[in-house]
Amino acid sequence: MSDKKLDLILNGLQEMKQEQREMKQDQQGMKQEQLDIKSQMNNRFDTLETTLSLINEKVNVMDQKIDGVHEQVAKNVADITQLKAVQERMVTIQEHQEKTIDLLARRSIDHEAELRKIK
């Protein structure tokens, strides 16, 4: 073979090696980008998990508060029911006392009338 052909083959091989080096550099660059993206995603997931954990804690606290409110409402309902029963008894007693007072007032008036007749 002639030197020219050998030089062409050698040049071709050198160009291919250069292209391979460039491709390897590109691949390494892509791998680094992938690692960076993966790291960023992991950081975001960690942030999301932390945020979700905080939200869960807040929801648990709110649930406890709501449970407390429900208990207080149930107690208030029971107290109101008792107060209504007491109020109804007081109204009944008051009505009975008013009737008794009316009866006694009528008797008093009748007795006064009889006393006037006797005089």
ABEGO torsion letter per residue (X at the ends): XBAAAAAAAAAAAAAAAAAAAAAAAAAAAAAAAAAAAAAAAAAAAAAAAAAAAAAAAAAAAAAAAAAAAAAAAAAAAAAAAAAAAAAAAAAAAAAAAAAAAAAAAAAAAAAAAAAAAAX
